[in-house]
Amino acid sequence: MARVVGVHGIGKQTLGEETLRQQWLPTLNDGLTRAGSAARLVEPDMEIGFYGDLFRPEGEFLAVGNPPYTTADVAEGLERDLLLAWWKAAADSDPGVVPPGADTLVSTPRSVQAALRALSGSRFFAGVALRAMVFDLKQVSRYLTDPDLRARALARVVERIGDDTRVVVAHSLGSVVAYEALCARPGHRVRALVTIGSPLGIENLILPRLQPAPLGLGGQLRGLWPGGDGLVWTNLADAGDVVALVKDLRPAFGDRVRCAVVHNGAQAHDATAYLTDKLCGQAIADGLA
């Protein structure tokens, strides 16, 4: 089994294990270099826990790309609430985004239209088509609400984590999948969990829906620790990363989580930008040591 397992995030449904491994491997090594580590990863050292194809619609002749979603396809509840949270976060970090007012924070069709219009002009979602933005929303909601899809995605990642695996690096929605996979594999020997651009700490939307369910401690939810005492969990978030709404995971998972804010430039949520950061490289080097 590979020493390092990577778990991708949203929007990778048209890629695959080998494509992502070719993308991630050099950036992981760049991060190790920035950290001053002599360790280098080669192809057998890394595998990708790939689940993106579970979200890819079945092919049909004369139909290509993502489903032609519109504002009307954003479902009430989790999808609308998450969209509005993205809007607020984008406005907080990007002066070019008109902030939502009290009336537009109410979950209505009009608020969905306003949110998508505002996000389409943000730095974070620059160049992202509306249909792709809605598709990303639906990937998050489907993972959290579709038991069959969730079980299949988890199984893909769990089977990649073997006795030789020492590091799990997980991006975006993949951090949710990786967290649940480690919880589902008691006795694993992973020494470093590195989450990047993670939505795990969003109290009202993501945290209550985790499996296993978080505990209620002193009126606050607290997620279970995903391993033994030897596991070191490092969480990295860019200040402008809209998906990583909560940068500090300690209130949600305990003070053992090492949290840091990094600077990814214009690509705030990009996995490769996170992976080349010195702090990411150091966390991986520590797990491999």
C-alpha positions in Angstrom: 0.0 0.0 0.0 1.1 3.6 -0.6 2.7 5.7 2.1 0.6 8.8 1.1 -3.0 8.8 0.1 -4.5 11.9 -1.5 -8.3 12.6 -1.4 -9.5 15.1 -4.0 -12.3 17.7 -3.6 -15.3 18.8 -5.6 -15.4 19.3 -9.3 -13.1 16.4 -10.3 -15.8 14.1 -11.8 -14.2 14.2 -15.3 -10.7 13.2 -14.0 -9.4 10.0 -12.5 -6.9 8.4 -10.2 -3.9 8.5 -12.5 -4.6 12.0 -13.7 -4.8 13.4 -10.2 -1.7 11.5 -9.0 0.3 13.1 -11.9 -1.0 16.5 -10.8 -0.5 16.0 -7.0 2.9 14.2 -6.9 5.2 17.0 -8.1 3.4 19.6 -6.0 3.8 17.4 -2.9 7.5 17.2 -3.6 7.6 21.0 -4.1 6.1 21.3 -0.6 8.6 19.0 0.8 11.4 21.1 -0.8 9.9 24.3 0.6 9.9 22.7 4.1 13.7 21.8 3.7 12.9 18.0 3.7 15.2 15.6 1.9 12.2 13.2 1.5 10.9 12.7 -2.1 7.9 10.8 -3.2 7.8 8.6 -6.3 4.8 7.1 -8.0 4.5 3.9 -5.9 4.5 6.1 -2.7 1.2 7.7 -3.5 -2.3 6.7 -4.4 -5.5 8.8 -4.9 -8.7 7.9 -3.2 -10.9 8.8 -6.2 -14.7 9.1 -5.9 -15.4 11.9 -8.4 -16.9 9.6 -11.0 -19.8 8.8 -8.6 -21.1 12.3 -9.4 -20.6 12.1 -13.1 -23.9 11.6 -15.0 -24.2 8.6 -17.2 -23.2 9.5 -20.8 -25.8 10.0 -23.5 -25.3 10.6 -27.1 -25.4 14.3 -28.0 -25.0 15.4 -24.4 -21.7 16.5 -22.9 -20.4 18.2 -19.8 -22.2 19.0 -16.5 -26.0 18.9 -16.4 -27.5 22.2 -17.6 -28.3 23.4 -14.1 -30.0 26.8 -13.4 -30.8 28.8 -10.3 -34.1 26.8 -10.1 -32.1 23.6 -9.5 -30.6 24.9 -6.2 -32.6 22.9 -3.6 -34.0 24.3 -0.4 -32.2 23.5 2.8 -28.5 22.5 2.7 -27.8 23.7 -0.9 -29.3 27.1 -0.5 -27.9 27.6 3.0 -24.4 26.6 1.8 -24.7 28.9 -1.3 -25.6 31.9 1.0 -22.7 31.1 3.3 -20.3 31.1 0.3 -21.8 34.5 -0.7 -21.2 36.0 2.7 -17.7 34.6 2.9 -16.8 35.9 -0.6 -18.1 39.3 0.3 -16.0 39.3 3.5 -12.8 38.6 1.6 -13.4 40.3 -1.7 -14.3 44.0 -1.8 -15.6 43.5 -5.3 -18.5 41.3 -4.1 -21.7 43.1 -3.0 -22.4 41.8 0.5 -25.8 40.2 1.2 -28.3 42.2 3.1 -30.7 41.1 5.8 -33.4 40.4 3.2 -31.2 38.4 0.8 -29.9 36.2 3.6 -33.4 34.6 3.7 -33.5 31.4 1.8 -35.7 32.3 -1.2 -35.5 31.9 -5.0 -34.6 35.5 -5.2 -31.7 35.1 -2.7 -30.4 32.2 -4.8 -30.3 34.3 -7.9 -28.6 37.2 -6.1 -26.0 34.9 -4.5 -25.1 33.2 -7.9 -24.9 36.6 -9.6 -22.7 38.0 -6.9 -20.4 35.0 -6.8 -20.0 34.9 -10.5 -18.3 38.3 -10.3 -16.0 37.3 -7.4 -12.3 36.5 -7.6 -12.9 33.1 -6.0 -15.4 31.9 -8.7 -13.8 33.8 -11.6 -14.4 31.8 -14.8 -16.7 29.3 -13.1 -19.9 28.8 -15.1 -23.2 29.0 -13.2 -24.0 25.3 -14.0 -20.6 24.2 -12.6 -21.2 26.3 -9.4 -24.6 24.6 -8.8 -23.0 21.2 -9.6 -20.4 21.8 -6.9 -23.1 22.6 -4.4 -24.9 19.4 -5.3 -21.8 17.3 -4.9 -21.5 18.5 -1.3 -25.2 18.0 -0.5 -25.4 14.6 -2.3 -22.4 13.2 -0.3 -24.0 14.3 3.0 -27.6 13.2 2.2 -27.3 10.2 -0.2 -26.4 7.2 2.0 -25.6 4.9 -1.0 -23.3 7.4 -2.7 -21.6 8.2 0.6 -21.0 4.6 1.4 -19.4 4.0 -2.1 -17.2 7.1 -1.8 -16.1 6.1 1.7 -15.3 2.6 0.5 -13.0 3.9 -2.3 -11.0 5.9 0.3 -10.9 3.3 3.1 -9.6 0.6 0.7 -6.6 2.9 -0.2 -5.6 3.3 3.5 -3.4 0.3 4.2 -1.0 -0.7 7.0 1.9 1.2 5.2 -0.1 4.4 4.8 1.4 7.2 7.0 0.0 10.4 5.5 -3.5 11.3 4.3 -3.8 14.6 2.4 -7.4 15.7 1.7 -8.8 18.7 -0.1 -12.2 20.4 0.1 -15.0 17.9 0.2 -12.3 15.2 0.2 -11.4 16.2 3.8 -14.9 15.2 4.9 -14.5 11.9 3.1 -11.0 11.3 4.5 -12.1 12.2 8.0 -15.0 9.7 7.9 -12.8 7.1 6.3 -10.2 7.3 9.1 -13.0 7.1 11.7 -14.3 4.0 9.9 -10.9 2.3 10.1 -10.1 2.0 13.8 -6.5 1.0 14.4 -5.1 2.6 11.3 -1.5 3.6 11.3 -1.8 7.0 9.7 0.5 9.5 11.5 -0.4 12.7 9.7 -3.8 13.9 8.5 -3.4 17.1 6.4 -6.7 18.8 5.5 -6.6 21.7 3.0 -9.4 24.1 2.0 -11.7 22.1 4.3 -15.4 22.8 5.1 -15.3 20.4 8.1 -15.8 23.2 10.7 -19.0 24.7 9.4 -21.2 24.2 12.4 -24.7 24.4 11.1 -24.2 22.7 7.7 -21.4 20.2 7.7 -20.4 19.3 11.3 -23.8 18.0 12.4 -24.0 15.7 9.4 -20.7 13.9 9.9 -20.4 10.2 10.5 -19.8 9.3 13.3 -22.1 11.9 14.7 -20.2 14.6 16.8 -20.8 14.7 20.5 -22.6 17.5 22.3 -20.2 19.0 24.9 -21.3 22.0 26.9 -23.9 23.0 24.3 -21.3 22.7 21.4 -20.8 19.9 18.9 -17.4 18.2 19.1 -16.3 15.8 16.3 -14.5 12.6 17.3 -10.8 12.4 16.9 -10.1 10.4 13.7 -7.3 8.2 15.0 -5.1 7.3 18.0 -2.9 9.5 20.1 -0.1 9.3 17.6 -2.1 11.0 14.8 -1.1 14.6 14.1 -3.9 16.6 12.3 -2.8 19.8 10.4 -5.5 22.0 8.8 -4.5 24.7 6.3 -6.9 27.4 5.0 -6.4 30.4 2.8 -8.0 33.6 4.2 -9.9 34.0 0.9 -11.0 30.4 0.5 -14.8 30.5 0.5 -15.2 26.7 0.8 -13.1 26.7 4.0 -15.5 29.0 5.7 -14.2 28.1 9.2 -10.4 28.4 9.2 -9.9 27.2 12.8 -11.1 23.6 13.4 -10.1 23.5 17.1 -13.6 24.5 18.4 -15.1 21.7 16.4 -12.5 18.9 16.9 -10.3 19.9 19.9 -7.1 21.8 20.5 -4.9 19.0 19.1 -5.7 20.1 15.6 -2.9 22.4 14.3 -4.5 25.1 12.3 -2.8 27.7 10.0 -3.7 30.3 7.5 -1.7 30.2 4.2 -1.6 32.5 1.2 -2.5 31.0 -2.2 -2.7 34.2 -4.2 -5.5 34.3 -6.7 -6.1 30.5 -6.5 -7.4 30.5 -2.9 -9.0 27.1 -3.1 -6.6 25.4 -5.5 -5.3 22.1 -4.2 -1.9 22.5 -5.9 -1.4 25.9 -4.3 -2.0 24.4 -0.9 0.3 21.4 -1.5 3.3 23.5 -2.5 3.1 25.5 0.8 6.0 25.1 3.3 3.6 24.2 6.2 1.9 21.5 4.1 5.3 20.1 3.2 6.4 20.1 6.8 3.3 18.3 7.9 3.8 15.6 5.3 7.5 15.2 6.1 6.7 14.8 9.8 4.3 12.0 8.9 6.8 10.2 6.7 9.7 10.5 9.2 
